[in-house]
Amino acid sequence: MKTATRLLLATLFCFIAFGSSAQTKRLTYCNPLNLDYGYTPFETFAAWGKHRATADPTMTFFKGNYYLFSTNQFGYWWSPDMLSWKFVSRKFVRPYNQVKGDELCAPATLVLGDTLLVIGSTYNKDFTLWMSTDPTHDTWKAAKDYFQVGAWDPGMFADDDGRVYIYHGSSNTFPLYGQEIDRKTFEPIGPKKEMIKLNWEQHGWERFGENNDNVFLTGFMEGSWMNKHNGKYYLQYGAPGTEGKGYGDGVYVGDKPLGPFKYQSHNPFSYKPGGFAKGAGHGATWADKYGNYWHISTMVVDVKNNFERRIGFWPAGFDDDGILYTNTAYGDYPHYLSASKEDHLKSNFTGWMLLNYNKPVQVSSTLGAYVPNLAVDEDIKTYWSAKTANKGEWMQTDLGEVSTIKAIQLNYADQDATFLGKSLGVYHQYLISSSIDGKTWKPLVDKRQNKTDVPHDYVELKTAAKARYLKITNYHMPTGKFALSGFRVFGKGAGAAPDSVRNLIVLRGKEENRNSWLRWRQTDGAVGYTIYMGIAPDKLYNNIMVYNVNEYYFNGMEKGVPYYFQIEAFNENGISKRTKVIKVE
């Protein structure tokens, strides 16, 4: 009897322990988000090649689900967990709206009670403000047939007292505007007011261009978004332009919803000028079901058209001093999603490193100059393409040594695509096999029966695998050639992390102190470096990730403001200790 009792208790304990472990397992994701992005709907934008495109995302938590709207998708996505997304097909723009092929461009969303509202960008006064109490289905009706606030890049906000406001603007000449609207009639109350305007003479990051040099144009201010936190109003904006790696989001803070506003000391608060996919501008800040803040923004591709873009999101929050920040460090490597209330100043990074950066690759065929190594160079702008989309085209990557594999991200490129706009019912199919010796292979990820569109497919393995070689074989493409901008393998190598970086130097311009030149001694065994910077030693909230270089020209500083810097090295085995913080006047 005692033996039976002990056996029962042991079994019960194991069951409880297993159940607890299963409940606490955290989901992971990887940017760019794996969404079934539509293709540009415009023939003129596709002159250099048809391609997927979206941008300007909003994210809203409503009735237990997350709703993601973005530019020209002919619908929207929803998810219960921020990982698995379901697309709802819908055309919001009505026939009498003269938008020439546009759908919802840079949409705005707002929750009022039990209702979700959405509207797109227009300077006209004939757009419909839509409403739904169950947006998991296509159950929308007009809240206002002719919305009288002509607003491009709108952002809507409901205050605690029930009053509703709209913010808007997209220009390198005009400011962002704000205006109150009636909660019941949605008619404007009073005239629009100027809120904020770019000040690129002071803020280096607001200068237009890849290198913040204002070549060709001056910077744009766009993409309004408002959050309220501890009685303060945080008016956010995108700048300086969607084409550049420094596309980010800034914020002004005020005591009233229509200002006046003051430039936050830490800016841009959302910034990602390095890594595989760059850019973190024109987005939205929201709280998940646990109360944790996140920031979603636009990521830049900009190859076949300057509006070729993707979407990513990152942990965000407000520090003890009320500073809004976004944590984009290793922001296109696998990260954990929240499973409870957490501190986003602490990293959600899994620690899984990229195992095949610039490692040897072999392929079945190559189309022209789209050579194989472009799929492992950590640049979404470059890609390898096979000659065909035929079943059996393949790519093999050599990790250099047997490593522990945790996850894989496949980033497809658009080579000779034929679609315009949204295409439903299309899908990718492939098989990834692994090998220790390059001779004996076994299936690792089998999606030969997949029926979904997965242009940035991210797969976390249920059980970590040991392998040196991985091979992806194509079985079906939705359109175009079999082409990859990133065959990215994550996990841990068998070696040691690099030593700490030595001799970090920051040379700041005297006549032009918005600009600086960072240099450091190369670290043996490092494949890249992450530079941290900020406006205080304990507020190094921004970062720049670079590969295979030992210098960086940073032109995004605020004039006359001291900055603090720190750097770490990384490779496939891990990350070094950070250097001491240095101050630059």
Wavefront OBJ file of the C-alpha trace (Angstrom):
o trace
v 0.000 0.000 0.000
v 2.841 2.377 0.898
v 4.592 1.538 -2.369
v 1.425 2.255 -4.355
v 0.943 5.539 -2.509
v 4.537 6.590 -3.203
v 4.107 5.692 -6.883
v 0.887 7.712 -7.107
v 2.488 10.726 -5.435
v 5.548 10.506 -7.684
v 3.358 10.315 -10.780
v 1.265 13.253 -9.582
v 4.422 15.286 -8.875
v 5.792 14.602 -12.361
v 2.470 15.571 -13.928
v 2.349 18.840 -11.977
v 5.984 19.608 -12.777
v 5.464 18.883 -16.473
v 2.287 20.965 -16.559
v 4.014 23.869 -14.841
v 6.924 23.655 -17.283
v 4.577 23.603 -20.269
v 2.681 26.604 -18.960
v 5.860 28.630 -18.411
v 7.461 27.896 -21.803
v 7.834 31.236 -23.537
v 7.032 31.730 -27.192
v 9.689 33.246 -29.436
v 9.466 35.394 -32.560
v 11.900 36.958 -35.011
v 11.816 40.166 -37.058
v 10.847 40.898 -39.765
v 7.452 39.502 -38.818
v 6.270 36.498 -40.779
v 3.067 37.966 -42.245
v 1.489 37.166 -45.606
v 2.336 40.636 -46.907
v 0.544 41.793 -50.015
v 2.370 43.074 -53.081
v 2.507 46.691 -54.133
v -0.778 47.477 -55.911
v 0.813 50.087 -58.175
v 2.274 49.292 -61.607
v 4.475 52.386 -61.394
v 5.990 51.209 -58.090
v 6.693 47.803 -59.679
v 8.726 49.146 -62.613
v 11.902 47.560 -61.183
v 10.097 44.351 -60.255
v 6.885 43.306 -58.550
v 7.405 42.936 -54.822
v 5.768 42.654 -51.416
v 5.297 45.894 -49.563
v 3.680 47.379 -46.492
v 4.525 49.878 -43.751
v 3.067 52.298 -41.196
v 1.673 49.673 -38.805
v -0.705 50.125 -35.900
v -1.182 47.519 -33.193
v -4.200 47.487 -30.885
v -5.107 45.125 -28.041
v -8.884 44.716 -28.109
v -11.122 42.130 -26.421
v -8.256 39.730 -25.770
v -6.733 39.841 -29.250
v -4.149 41.925 -31.077
v -5.097 43.737 -34.296
v -2.485 44.806 -36.824
v -3.335 47.223 -39.632
v -0.797 48.522 -42.149
v -0.589 50.205 -45.534
v -2.319 48.731 -48.603
v -3.006 45.202 -47.369
v -6.660 44.978 -48.455
v -7.431 43.672 -45.001
v -5.709 43.255 -41.644
v -4.370 40.650 -39.219
v -5.363 39.540 -35.753
v -3.680 37.255 -33.228
v -4.362 35.899 -29.736
v -0.646 35.726 -28.878
v 1.341 38.136 -31.126
v 2.853 35.115 -32.900
v 0.192 33.346 -34.978
v -1.536 35.846 -37.264
v -4.805 35.393 -39.151
v -5.617 37.602 -42.126
v -9.096 39.084 -42.603
v -9.635 40.142 -46.201
v -11.536 43.391 -46.629
v -11.600 46.459 -48.859
v -12.274 49.561 -46.751
v -11.954 52.224 -49.434
v -15.242 52.926 -51.200
v -15.667 53.442 -54.966
v -16.194 57.187 -54.601
v -12.898 57.627 -52.723
v -10.445 58.881 -55.326
v -7.285 57.087 -54.223
v -6.199 55.471 -57.535
v -5.584 51.920 -56.381
v -4.737 52.716 -52.775
v -6.427 50.859 -49.957
v -6.008 51.948 -46.344
v -2.740 53.899 -46.358
v -1.056 54.557 -42.996
v -4.236 53.665 -41.075
v -5.262 54.788 -37.595
v -7.140 52.699 -35.030
v -8.949 53.631 -31.834
v -10.781 51.668 -29.156
v -13.937 53.335 -27.816
v -15.703 51.150 -25.277
v -16.642 47.874 -26.961
v -15.836 49.154 -30.451
v -12.724 49.273 -32.624
v -12.499 52.156 -35.111
v -10.246 52.396 -38.180
v -9.619 54.944 -40.932
v -6.968 55.437 -43.613
v -5.075 58.488 -44.842
v -6.726 61.157 -46.972
v -6.680 64.912 -47.431
v -10.290 64.746 -48.582
v -13.396 64.772 -46.408
v -15.130 61.775 -47.956
v -13.413 58.846 -46.209
v -15.418 56.477 -44.032
v -14.569 55.990 -40.377
v -15.280 52.284 -39.827
v -16.349 50.478 -36.651
v -16.605 46.871 -35.465
v -17.377 45.098 -32.211
v -16.013 41.784 -33.547
v -13.102 42.426 -35.916
v -12.018 38.781 -35.831
v -14.556 38.601 -38.662
v -15.364 41.000 -41.487
v -18.170 42.685 -39.545
v -17.655 46.396 -40.134
v -20.079 49.237 -40.561
v -19.747 52.984 -40.966
v -19.323 55.016 -37.791
v -19.092 58.144 -39.956
v -19.688 58.086 -43.717
v -17.899 61.342 -44.455
v -15.210 61.976 -41.868
v -14.580 65.717 -41.990
v -10.967 65.774 -40.797
v -8.794 65.333 -43.879
v -5.807 63.665 -42.233
v -2.740 61.996 -43.742
v -0.896 59.554 -41.480
v -3.551 59.944 -38.779
v -3.288 58.848 -35.176
v -6.326 58.771 -32.886
v -6.398 58.947 -29.099
v -9.096 58.684 -26.422
v -8.244 60.354 -23.114
v -9.304 59.129 -19.685
v -12.024 61.784 -19.535
v -13.647 60.418 -22.704
v -12.501 63.186 -25.028
v -11.129 62.100 -28.411
v -8.302 63.615 -30.442
v -6.744 63.133 -33.850
v -3.149 63.907 -34.822
v -1.855 63.922 -38.378
v 0.688 65.130 -40.916
v 3.308 63.857 -43.354
v 5.600 66.557 -44.680
v 9.104 67.989 -44.736
v 7.580 71.468 -44.656
v 4.508 71.439 -42.434
v 4.187 70.388 -38.766
v 2.097 67.669 -37.181
v -1.388 68.887 -36.304
v -3.786 68.003 -33.522
v -7.516 68.492 -33.136
v -10.308 67.391 -30.843
v -13.231 65.476 -32.359
v -16.648 64.852 -30.876
v -16.875 61.379 -29.351
v -20.476 60.854 -30.506
v -20.701 62.626 -33.859
v -17.005 62.414 -34.850
v -17.225 65.988 -36.068
v -14.184 68.235 -35.479
v -14.292 70.560 -32.468
v -12.538 73.807 -33.255
v -9.680 74.325 -35.715
v -6.636 72.107 -36.008
v -3.570 73.274 -34.087
v 0.140 72.983 -34.751
v 1.710 70.421 -32.414
v 5.384 69.815 -33.263
v 7.785 70.280 -36.159
v 11.124 68.778 -37.180
v 14.206 70.554 -35.916
v 16.964 68.828 -37.874
v 19.334 71.745 -37.322
v 19.414 70.572 -33.692
v 18.547 66.871 -33.964
v 21.001 65.105 -36.251
v 18.885 61.974 -36.684
v 16.082 64.045 -38.255
v 18.199 64.823 -41.330
v 17.098 62.960 -44.451
v 19.098 60.215 -46.118
v 21.007 57.021 -45.458
v 23.720 59.001 -43.678
v 21.588 61.844 -42.247
v 23.073 64.359 -44.657
v 19.936 65.973 -46.150
v 21.097 65.128 -49.667
v 18.224 65.529 -52.162
v 15.605 66.335 -49.496
v 15.243 67.564 -45.957
v 13.669 65.286 -43.380
v 10.004 64.321 -43.162
v 7.846 64.237 -40.036
v 4.964 61.758 -40.203
v 3.167 58.880 -38.526
v 1.519 60.368 -35.419
v 0.823 58.194 -32.379
v -0.195 59.171 -28.838
v 0.173 57.363 -25.512
v -0.645 58.582 -22.023
v 1.478 57.404 -19.102
v 1.375 58.643 -15.496
v -0.516 61.764 -16.521
v 1.916 62.700 -19.315
v 1.103 62.734 -23.035
v 3.654 61.186 -25.390
v 3.203 62.430 -28.967
v 5.247 60.198 -31.272
v 6.326 60.729 -34.865
v 8.370 59.045 -37.581
v 11.406 60.694 -39.213
v 13.376 61.500 -41.331
v 12.217 59.291 -44.229
v 11.238 55.704 -44.911
v 14.102 55.120 -47.356
v 16.992 55.240 -44.880
v 18.451 52.883 -42.290
v 18.003 55.586 -39.641
v 14.218 55.699 -40.059
v 13.059 55.946 -36.465
v 10.414 57.267 -34.125
v 10.813 60.302 -31.898
v 8.626 61.623 -29.112
v 7.601 64.893 -27.478
v 6.040 64.977 -24.000
v 3.354 67.299 -22.636
v 0.904 67.796 -19.797
v -2.126 68.235 -22.077
v -3.312 66.291 -25.140
v -2.907 69.309 -27.427
v 0.330 70.495 -25.880
v 2.519 72.329 -25.477
v 5.070 69.545 -25.953
v 8.761 69.282 -25.100
v 11.328 67.154 -26.942
v 12.201 64.087 -24.851
v 15.860 63.992 -23.805
v 16.216 60.438 -25.201
v 15.462 60.467 -28.928
v 14.817 58.779 -31.221
v 13.143 56.386 -28.820
v 12.744 53.713 -31.537
v 15.908 53.242 -33.600
v 17.499 50.362 -35.514
v 20.062 51.475 -38.105
v 21.943 48.152 -38.140
v 21.494 44.418 -38.507
v 19.844 42.242 -41.143
v 16.741 44.422 -41.538
v 17.167 48.065 -40.653
v 14.713 50.773 -39.640
v 12.194 51.211 -36.821
v 10.111 54.218 -37.834
v 6.451 55.212 -38.284
v 4.862 52.910 -35.783
v 2.734 52.521 -32.686
v 3.242 51.839 -28.983
v 0.805 49.559 -27.182
v 0.460 47.457 -24.039
v -0.017 43.693 -24.211
v -2.443 41.704 -22.068
v 0.073 41.671 -19.192
v 0.545 45.439 -19.274
v 3.954 45.295 -20.981
v 4.624 47.937 -23.623
v 5.801 47.150 -27.157
v 6.583 49.251 -30.198
v 5.809 48.203 -33.772
v 7.380 49.994 -36.741
v 8.417 49.899 -40.370
v 11.564 48.056 -41.496
v 13.329 49.029 -44.715
v 14.004 46.868 -47.796
v 14.082 49.608 -50.443
v 15.447 47.611 -53.401
v 12.779 47.394 -56.084
v 11.114 50.574 -54.854
v 11.724 52.999 -52.003
v 8.384 51.903 -50.514
v 9.421 48.217 -50.346
v 9.192 47.595 -46.612
v 8.328 45.140 -43.832
v 7.171 45.241 -40.200
v 8.850 44.462 -36.887
v 8.144 44.995 -33.194
v 10.283 45.262 -30.077
v 9.939 45.499 -26.284
v 9.329 49.054 -25.089
v 8.417 50.873 -21.920
v 8.802 53.882 -19.654
v 11.690 54.052 -17.200
v 11.490 55.441 -13.659
v 12.023 58.965 -14.990
v 9.158 58.654 -17.463
v 11.481 58.216 -20.466
v 9.874 56.273 -23.321
v 12.288 53.739 -24.848
v 12.342 50.788 -27.248
v 14.823 47.934 -26.835
v 15.976 47.027 -30.367
v 19.290 45.353 -29.434
v 19.703 42.145 -31.478
v 16.301 43.171 -32.766
v 16.205 40.796 -35.741
v 17.428 37.765 -33.761
v 14.935 35.504 -31.908
v 13.292 37.137 -28.895
v 10.871 35.950 -26.244
v 7.307 37.163 -26.150
v 5.941 38.103 -22.749
v 4.324 35.457 -20.571
v 3.784 37.757 -17.581
v 4.491 41.286 -16.392
v 8.171 42.054 -17.025
v 10.821 44.777 -17.157
v 11.637 45.594 -20.778
v 14.842 47.368 -19.760
v 16.023 43.795 -19.324
v 16.498 42.080 -22.657
v 13.991 39.618 -24.118
v 16.745 38.285 -26.384
v 16.944 34.479 -26.301
v 20.729 34.479 -26.576
v 20.517 32.345 -29.718
v 23.268 33.578 -32.008
v 23.445 33.573 -35.794
v 25.423 30.470 -36.769
v 26.030 30.936 -40.494
v 27.039 34.545 -41.126
v 29.180 34.552 -44.285
v 29.713 30.786 -43.958
v 30.181 28.584 -47.079
v 27.082 27.823 -49.140
v 26.278 25.602 -52.096
v 23.272 25.840 -54.409
v 21.506 24.008 -57.198
v 21.733 26.957 -59.618
v 22.308 30.708 -59.700
v 20.469 33.376 -61.662
v 22.914 35.967 -62.986
v 24.609 38.036 -60.283
v 22.257 36.903 -57.499
v 25.068 34.801 -56.070
v 24.744 32.305 -53.177
v 26.664 34.191 -50.466
v 24.075 36.994 -50.634
v 21.698 34.746 -48.665
v 24.066 34.646 -45.667
v 25.514 38.186 -45.640
v 22.992 39.610 -43.125
v 21.528 42.165 -45.492
v 17.864 41.986 -46.475
v 18.653 44.195 -49.484
v 20.734 41.460 -51.161
v 19.655 37.964 -52.151
v 20.481 34.744 -53.950
v 18.148 33.506 -56.646
v 17.958 30.114 -58.298
v 17.353 30.031 -62.039
v 13.846 28.632 -61.546
v 11.105 28.044 -58.995
v 11.103 24.345 -59.794
v 10.729 21.670 -57.184
v 14.219 20.507 -56.283
v 16.090 23.829 -56.343
v 18.178 23.936 -53.161
v 20.664 25.799 -50.974
v 23.053 24.261 -48.453
v 24.805 26.146 -45.646
v 27.858 24.936 -43.733
v 28.062 26.123 -40.115
v 31.772 25.242 -40.002
v 31.385 22.944 -37.007
v 28.710 20.906 -35.303
v 26.497 23.408 -33.505
v 23.320 23.488 -31.439
v 20.427 24.694 -33.586
v 17.437 26.316 -31.889
v 15.583 28.135 -34.670
v 15.640 28.989 -38.378
v 14.337 32.013 -40.250
v 13.772 31.902 -44.029
v 13.490 35.261 -45.744
v 12.227 34.901 -49.296
v 13.089 37.533 -51.896
v 10.882 38.652 -54.776
v 12.617 37.699 -58.016
v 10.382 37.808 -61.106
v 7.197 37.891 -59.021
v 3.997 38.376 -61.018
v 1.516 39.599 -58.388
v 0.123 43.072 -57.779
v -1.910 43.756 -54.628
v -3.112 41.053 -52.267
v -3.105 37.446 -53.457
v -5.067 34.976 -51.341
v -4.575 31.230 -51.225
v -0.879 31.280 -52.163
v 1.757 29.323 -50.258
v 5.369 28.170 -49.861
v 6.497 24.564 -49.480
v 9.990 23.394 -48.568
v 12.059 20.833 -46.677
v 15.045 21.638 -44.462
v 17.362 18.703 -43.788
v 20.332 18.544 -41.427
v 23.557 16.591 -41.385
v 26.577 16.105 -39.159
v 28.956 15.111 -41.966
v 27.336 16.375 -45.174
v 26.600 12.815 -46.300
v 23.825 11.453 -44.112
v 20.756 13.697 -43.956
v 17.574 13.733 -41.916
v 14.510 16.002 -42.050
v 14.631 18.928 -39.628
v 11.761 21.186 -40.779
v 9.220 19.590 -43.088
v 6.787 22.001 -44.726
v 6.149 20.021 -47.896
v 2.429 20.028 -47.108
v 2.245 23.666 -46.001
v -0.637 25.706 -47.455
v 0.151 29.154 -46.036
v 2.058 32.159 -47.325
v 5.249 32.446 -45.222
v 7.600 35.043 -46.765
v 9.646 35.364 -43.549
v 9.026 31.956 -42.057
v 10.380 31.557 -38.539
v 10.536 28.086 -37.000
v 11.587 27.409 -33.428
v 12.574 23.758 -33.171
v 10.649 21.738 -30.596
v 13.931 20.096 -29.621
v 17.349 21.603 -30.229
v 19.267 19.822 -32.985
v 22.960 19.112 -33.480
v 24.245 19.614 -37.018
v 26.930 21.199 -39.151
v 25.106 21.307 -42.480
v 21.588 22.458 -43.319
v 19.941 22.186 -46.708
v 16.691 23.754 -47.849
v 14.949 22.207 -50.844
v 12.192 24.066 -52.636
v 8.869 22.323 -53.279
v 6.619 25.256 -54.175
v 6.803 29.037 -54.563
v 3.736 31.317 -54.678
v 5.275 33.343 -57.509
v 8.665 34.131 -59.011
v 11.960 32.285 -58.659
v 13.174 30.418 -55.577
v 15.141 33.256 -53.956
v 16.368 33.946 -50.418
v 17.648 37.164 -48.848
v 18.334 35.387 -45.573
v 18.769 31.688 -44.754
v 19.376 32.378 -41.069
v 20.253 29.646 -38.555
v 20.166 30.457 -34.832
v 21.524 28.642 -31.794
v 24.921 28.218 -30.156
v 28.282 27.344 -31.648
v 30.756 25.026 -29.956
v 33.458 27.630 -29.362
v 34.025 30.634 -27.127
v 32.477 34.080 -27.209
v 34.895 36.854 -28.213
v 36.918 38.902 -25.747
v 35.839 42.411 -24.817
v 36.480 45.155 -27.342
v 39.568 47.310 -26.820
v 40.284 50.938 -27.665
v 36.827 52.333 -28.424
v 37.275 55.917 -29.643
v 34.492 58.391 -30.439
v 35.580 61.449 -32.435
v 32.869 64.092 -32.378
v 32.875 66.959 -34.837
v 33.768 70.352 -33.421
v 32.112 72.488 -36.065
v 29.396 69.900 -36.702
v 28.839 68.039 -33.464
v 25.744 66.230 -34.680
v 28.289 63.948 -36.376
v 30.797 61.495 -34.938
v 33.242 58.817 -36.048
v 33.486 55.691 -33.918
v 36.497 53.387 -34.179
v 37.748 50.399 -32.207
v 40.347 47.667 -32.367
v 39.085 44.557 -34.138
v 38.489 41.638 -31.795
v 39.773 38.214 -32.791
v 36.921 35.814 -33.428
v 34.229 38.493 -33.555
v 31.854 38.654 -36.521
v 30.163 41.841 -35.383
v 29.718 44.513 -32.752
v 26.828 46.184 -30.961
v 27.341 49.821 -30.022
v 25.174 51.199 -27.212
v 24.623 54.921 -26.761
v 22.470 57.346 -24.850
v 22.140 60.599 -22.973
v 23.172 59.233 -19.551
v 25.431 56.379 -18.370
v 22.369 54.469 -17.169
v 20.242 55.276 -20.222
v 22.105 53.673 -23.126
v 18.789 52.894 -24.771
v 19.839 53.063 -28.440
v 22.147 50.706 -30.279
v 23.791 50.076 -33.640
v 24.635 46.546 -34.816
v 27.414 46.179 -37.402
v 29.145 43.223 -39.040
v 32.763 42.751 -40.068
v 33.866 46.392 -39.615
v 35.658 48.344 -36.895
v 34.230 51.800 -37.518
v 30.918 53.580 -37.818
v 29.936 57.106 -38.832
v 27.114 58.193 -36.553
v 25.411 61.405 -37.643
v 22.344 61.219 -35.428
v 23.453 63.184 -32.367
v 21.723 66.172 -30.829
v 23.752 69.357 -31.064
v 25.445 70.407 -27.828
v 24.269 67.387 -25.804
v 26.816 65.013 -24.183
v 26.557 61.351 -25.219
v 27.681 58.109 -23.623
v 28.929 55.037 -25.508
v 29.678 51.388 -24.860
v 30.430 48.456 -27.188
v 30.407 44.651 -27.167
v 31.576 42.019 -29.657
v 29.683 38.906 -30.709
v 30.012 35.748 -32.773
v 28.167 32.471 -33.230
v 29.134 31.390 -29.712
v 27.951 34.355 -27.702
v 28.520 37.965 -26.675
v 31.505 39.562 -24.955
v 31.377 41.725 -21.866
v 30.645 45.360 -22.609
v 33.372 47.952 -22.369
v 33.337 50.717 -19.804
v 31.029 53.614 -20.620
v 32.769 56.618 -22.155
v 31.454 60.180 -22.275
v 31.711 62.387 -25.351
v 31.044 66.118 -25.039
l 1 2 3 4 5 6 7 8 9 10 11 12 13 14 15 16 17 18 19 20 21 22 23 24 25 26 27 28 29 30 31 32 33 34 35 36 37 38 39 40 41 42 43 44 45 46 47 48 49 50 51 52 53 54 55 56 57 58 59 60 61 62 63 64 65 66 67 68 69 70 71 72 73 74 75 76 77 78 79 80 81 82 83 84 85 86 87 88 89 90 91 92 93 94 95 96 97 98 99 100 101 102 103 104 105 106 107 108 109 110 111 112 113 114 115 116 117 118 119 120 121 122 123 124 125 126 127 128 129 130 131 132 133 134 135 136 137 138 139 140 141 142 143 144 145 146 147 148 149 150 151 152 153 154 155 156 157 158 159 160 161 162 163 164 165 166 167 168 169 170 171 172 173 174 175 176 177 178 179 180 181 182 183 184 185 186 187 188 189 190 191 192 193 194 195 196 197 198 199 200 201 202 203 204 205 206 207 208 209 210 211 212 213 214 215 216 217 218 219 220 221 222 223 224 225 226 227 228 229 230 231 232 233 234 235 236 237 238 239 240 241 242 243 244 245 246 247 248 249 250 251 252 253 254 255 256 257 258 259 260 261 262 263 264 265 266 267 268 269 270 271 272 273 274 275 276 277 278 279 280 281 282 283 284 285 286 287 288 289 290 291 292 293 294 295 296 297 298 299 300 301 302 303 304 305 306 307 308 309 310 311 312 313 314 315 316 317 318 319 320 321 322 323 324 325 326 327 328 329 330 331 332 333 334 335 336 337 338 339 340 341 342 343 344 345 346 347 348 349 350 351 352 353 354 355 356 357 358 359 360 361 362 363 364 365 366 367 368 369 370 371 372 373 374 375 376 377 378 379 380 381 382 383 384 385 386 387 388 389 390 391 392 393 394 395 396 397 398 399 400 401 402 403 404 405 406 407 408 409 410 411 412 413 414 415 416 417 418 419 420 421 422 423 424 425 426 427 428 429 430 431 432 433 434 435 436 437 438 439 440 441 442 443 444 445 446 447 448 449 450 451 452 453 454 455 456 457 458 459 460 461 462 463 464 465 466 467 468 469 470 471 472 473 474 475 476 477 478 479 480 481 482 483 484 485 486 487 488 489 490 491 492 493 494 495 496 497 498 499 500 501 502 503 504 505 506 507 508 509 510 511 512 513 514 515 516 517 518 519 520 521 522 523 524 525 526 527 528 529 530 531 532 533 534 535 536 537 538 539 540 541 542 543 544 545 546 547 548 549 550 551 552 553 554 555 556 557 558 559 560 561 562 563 564 565 566 567 568 569 570 571 572 573 574 575 576 577 578 579 580 581 582 583 584 585
